[in-house]
Amino acid sequence: MRVLLSAYACEPGKGSEPEVGWQRALHMAELAGEVWVLTRSNNQAVIESDPLSSAPDLHFLYYDLPPWVLLLKKQAWFYPLYFILWQWGAYRLAARRHRITPFDRVYHVTFASMQYGSFMGRLGVPFIVGPIAGGERAPLRLRRSMPCRGKVTELLRDLGIIFQRYSPLTRPAFAAAEHIYVATADSLRLVPAKWRHKTSVHLAIATMSHTAHCDERRLPDLPRFIFAGRLLHWKGVHFAIRALAEARKTIPDVTLTLIGCGPEEQWLREVAAKYAVADAVVFAGYLPRWMLVDTLNSYTAFVYPSLHDSGGFAVLESLQEGTPVVCLDLGGPGIIVTSSCGIIIPTADADEAQIVTRIANAMISLGTLSAAELKHLSMGALARNNELSWASLTNHIAAR
């Protein structure tokens, strides 16, 4: 069987969407007789420098728009049009290749968002979309302490979700699809009701299960928690900081380290000062991915109270290192984490104060566990990591 993957984002070692494209390509090559991956020309050097790209049944098609269009891409107003034009040009390249060496099936892999549509359904072969994401919304009752710009951004996101469902770009793709995968149940709202009969839920991200190891964790002498990700209003870091203040009433030495940068760093510093925990919150800045992964298992647990993450690579990386996770029952993290590997905070009908208290209680619970109990959770994290492999994800989607 000859398969085409449409993967705008596809690069090894980059994480996020480029990692999705890359891993789906590698694992599909193990299942299908011949795999072609259509991606950006900008990705060519990185892809071809990786020895895995030279697998005999794996081929890459590279496409980019003319240089003057790429220059316009730097202008925010042109961004949506750029992606639409790329999708159309990629389809035309795929159609030319299809006439030479016909494809038996085509998958839209990345971007995981479908707001710019896909024209690959026009090839006339079975077309599988996703898993796509972006339908997750921050609960209204958990937006109250966000900065004003954050509240406006969330409102615009809500409107974008509604628009995407009725967009003339997405509807033809959904109509042409043989099957549609969405990353979370919340993202079902992106698919119009008439096509939900051919839609199912499956995570869009996965783990390198064979890299999970069972080394002894370097447990800290004092409870230490870590967050990693961009410092954005919807990542819920302000809840973690407030929870730290509550937890310190019971465990005075508990600390929280924030790995990452972002536009809300100053606001979060102000939150830490307001709740008198500035001395216990470490703003560590950006760390390369390999350094972050190497340090994860020296913390008590990973705290990730994101309000609408579709996936959460940082959560998977924590599990890979045997580090328990505290997260909300929202989006991808709420699916990834189970009671065997962490603590999931219920959000139904809870206000911000209740969420903060529940996170604080989770910190206290994990911070007072014995070494044997923490090791049990660590083993659960490794086991969960191995359940969520790229091989399993690709097998599931390829079975359609």
Summary of the structure (lengths in Angstrom):
residues: 400
radius of gyration: 21.7
end to end distance: 13.4
largest distance: 69.3
contacts: 1384
relative contact order: 0.11
helix: 48%
strand: 17%
